[in-house]
Amino acid sequence: MLAKKSRTKDIGSCLMGFSVLMFGMELMSDSVSPLAEMEGFGEIMLMFNNPLFGLAVGIVLTGIVQSSAATVGILQALSMTGSVTYGMAIPIIMGQNIGTCVTALISSIGVSKNAKRVAFIHVSFNVIGTAVFLSLFYGLDAIFKFAFVDTALRPHDIAMIHSIFNVATSLLLLPFSSLLEKLAIKAVRDKGDKSEKTFIDERLLLTPPLAVSECRNHTVEMAKIAREAFTESIKLLGGYDRKAADRITELEQSLDDYEDKLGTFLVKISGLELTDEDANIVSTLLHTIGDFERIGDHALNLVKVAQEISDKGISFSDEAKNELMTATKAISEILDITVTAFCDNDAEAALRVEPLEQVIDKLLAEIKDRHIARLTGGSCTIELGFVLSDILTNYERVSDHCSNIAVCIIQIGHSVFDTHEYLNEYKNAGGKEFTAAYDGFKKKYALPGKA
């Protein structure tokens, strides 16, 4: 418990919890053992021969305690008096499984639609399982008259019945999982609140590793949205479409929402006691969410450029179109590499970003030089130059953001995020690996023809 290593501390906590559980069970057993000698206790236990009464008691007690484990422990302690039979225990155990759903129902208040659907499925699972189990048990008992029904059971028999019920119900309902999903969606209808998808339950802060994992999952969603927004905005440069533009605007607004809520939640997490690994992940996410949001901003900028091209009827020369096509392919690849590397947490893939970013910088500079040459020769206009400059500037900024994200992925094992120092070290010490990647991208994205 006092160890410095988090893994050792977690193991100690598990062992301590198990010891306290066993000690508590022993105390309960000792405290209820005198009940066996009381005359009134036997009369009370006779009431549990009614299955409906036993089912109701199991539901109510577990609902109040909000822990089936606790009520199972109480039942096990009572069984040590020798007064609890199989006929009494089985309905109570079934009721305990339904009663434990109260916790899920309470937890579903004020959370996302999907969380409420999970609670609905949890309740359905236990109610259906209980109905089937009790129907089969008492139906067969009416026919075959099970001899063990009036036999006193032991604590481990209760645990066995509890386990058999859950395993059997899982096997029974597994083929109908898609049907349960449809029922949950019908029961908890989606009202189209798109902002809800970025919501993170504040209660996750009680378990920092889960909170970090949830933030990581949301940032992965954010990365994919940023890629979709920019990819769709590039398509608009070839032909403006109002519906597509509106879609990109929605995606950009979604990215803003992600950054705001994730940033706030990550700051809260950073103030908690975290392992070194989780602390590094939080730092990485805080750095990257801003870059993904900015990629969305540049996608929106390209939408405005595409609208300007459409409104003014601007048309690029064949040379400019070919050059833009080359730059577009390069920027699409660096964005795809970056997002994939981030989603997969692949540092090796992230190493390919920096060489490509260097190639893109020189590629865009060369396109600008060629445009100036065409402008001087009179084959291009100043108005076209402004539009081209806007496109190239947004391409360059996206490339820079990809570089920032890639560095964060590579540096996740370090606590210091000095990106400039790291990039310089990688370029200078990368040697053949960096040079080979750079030369490969340079050849792949060489501009066609001459200005």
Residue pairs with C-beta under 8 A, 6 or more apart in sequence:
1 9
1 12
1 13
1 16
2 9
3 9
3 12
6 275
24 73
25 73
25 76
25 77
28 73
28 74
28 77
29 77
29 80
31 77
32 77
32 78
32 80
32 81
33 80
33 81
35 41
35 78
35 81
35 83
36 81
36 82
36 83
41 81
41 83
42 83
45 83
45 84
45 88
47 53
48 54
48 57
48 84
48 88
48 91
48 92
49 87
49 88
51 87
51 90
51 91
51 134
51 138
52 91
53 91
54 88
54 89
54 90
54 91
54 92
54 95
55 91
55 92
55 94
55 95
55 98
55 130
55 134
56 95
57 92
57 95
58 71
58 91
58 92
58 93
58 94
58 95
58 96
58 97
58 98
58 99
59 95
59 96
59 98
59 99
60 95
60 99
61 71
61 74
61 95
61 96
61 99
62 68
62 70
62 71
62 95
62 96
62 98
62 99
62 100
62 102
63 99
63 102
65 71
66 100
66 102
66 103
66 106
67 100
67 103
68 96
68 97
68 99
68 100
68 162
71 96
71 99
72 93
72 96
72 158
72 159
72 162
75 84
75 89
75 92
75 93
75 96
75 158
76 155
76 158
76 159
77 155
78 84
79 89
79 152
79 153
79 154
79 155
79 157
79 158
80 154
80 155
82 152
83 152
84 152
84 153
85 149
85 150
85 151
85 152
85 153
86 146
86 148
86 149
86 150
86 151
86 153
86 157
87 149
87 150
89 153
89 157
89 158
89 161
90 134
90 137
90 161
91 134
93 158
93 161
93 162
93 165
94 130
94 133
94 134
94 165
95 130
96 162
97 126
97 129
97 130
97 162
97 165
97 166
98 123
98 126
98 127
98 130
100 126
101 119
101 122
101 123
101 126
101 127
104 118
104 119
104 122
104 123
105 119
105 123
107 115
107 119
107 203
108 115
108 116
108 118
108 119
111 199
111 201
112 196
112 197
112 199
112 201
113 188
113 190
113 193
113 196
115 201
116 188
117 181
117 184
117 185
117 187
117 188
118 184
120 183
120 184
120 187
120 188
121 180
121 181
121 184
124 180
124 183
124 184
125 169
125 173
125 180
126 169
128 169
128 173
129 165
129 166
129 168
129 169
129 172
129 173
132 169
132 172
133 165
133 168
133 169
140 146
141 149
173 180
194 250
194 254
195 257
197 221
197 254
198 218
198 254
198 257
198 258
198 261
198 262
199 261
200 211
200 214
200 215
200 218
200 261
200 262
200 265
201 214
204 210
204 211
204 214
205 211
205 268
205 269
205 272
208 269
208 272
208 273
208 274
208 278
209 275
209 278
211 265
211 269
211 272
212 269
212 274
212 278
212 281
212 282
215 262
215 265
215 266
215 269
215 282
215 285
216 281
216 285
218 258
218 262
219 258
219 262
219 285
219 288
219 289
219 292
219 342
220 342
220 343
221 258
222 255
222 258
222 259
222 262
222 289
222 292
222 293
223 288
223 292
223 339
223 342
223 343
224 339
224 343
225 251
225 254
225 255
225 258
225 292
225 296
226 255
226 292
226 293
226 295
226 296
226 299
226 339
227 295
227 335
227 336
227 339
228 251
229 248
229 251
229 252
229 255
229 295
229 296
229 299
229 300
230 295
230 296
230 298
230 299
230 302
230 335
230 398
231 332
231 335
232 244
232 247
232 248
232 251
232 299
233 248
233 298
233 299
233 300
233 302
233 303
233 306
234 302
234 328
234 331
234 332
235 244
236 244
236 245
236 248
236 302
236 303
236 306
237 302
237 305
237 306
237 309
237 324
237 328
237 391
239 310
240 306
240 307
240 309
240 310
245 303
245 306
245 307
248 299
248 300
248 303
249 300
249 303
251 296
251 299
252 296
252 297
252 299
252 300
255 292
255 293
255 295
255 296
256 293
256 296
258 289
258 292
258 293
259 289
259 290
259 292
259 293
262 285
262 289
263 286
263 289
263 290
266 282
266 285
266 286
266 289
267 286
269 282
270 279
270 282
270 283
270 286
274 282
276 415
279 415
280 412
280 413
280 414
280 415
281 412
283 415
283 417
284 408
284 409
284 411
284 412
287 404
287 405
287 408
287 417
288 342
288 404
288 405
288 408
291 401
291 402
291 404
291 405
292 401
292 405
294 397
294 401
295 335
295 398
295 401
298 394
298 397
298 398
298 401
301 390
301 394
302 391
302 394
305 387
305 390
305 391
305 394
308 314
308 387
309 387
312 383
314 383
314 384
314 387
316 324
316 384
316 388
317 374
317 379
317 380
319 370
319 374
319 449
319 451
320 371
320 374
320 380
320 384
320 388
322 447
322 448
322 449
323 367
323 370
323 447
323 448
324 367
324 388
324 391
326 363
326 445
326 446
326 447
326 448
327 360
327 363
327 364
327 367
327 392
327 395
327 445
328 395
329 445
330 356
330 359
330 360
330 363
330 441
330 445
331 360
331 395
331 398
331 399
333 356
334 353
334 356
334 357
334 360
334 398
334 399
334 402
335 398
335 402
337 349
337 350
337 352
337 353
337 356
337 402
337 406
338 350
338 353
338 402
338 405
338 406
340 346
340 349
341 347
341 349
341 350
341 353
341 406
341 409
342 350
342 405
342 409
345 409
345 412
346 409
347 409
347 410
347 412
350 405
350 406
350 407
350 409
350 410
351 406
351 410
351 426
351 433
351 437
352 437
353 402
353 403
353 405
353 406
354 403
354 406
354 407
354 423
354 426
354 427
354 434
355 434
355 437
355 438
355 440
355 441
356 437
356 441
357 399
357 400
357 402
357 403
358 438
359 438
359 441
359 442
359 445
360 395
360 396
360 399
360 445
361 396
361 399
362 442
363 445
363 447
364 392
364 395
364 396
366 447
367 388
367 392
367 447
368 389
368 392
369 451
370 447
370 451
371 380
371 385
371 388
371 451
373 451
374 380
374 451
375 381
375 382
375 385
403 423
404 419
407 417
407 419
407 422
407 423
408 417
408 419
410 422
411 417
411 419
411 422
426 434
427 434
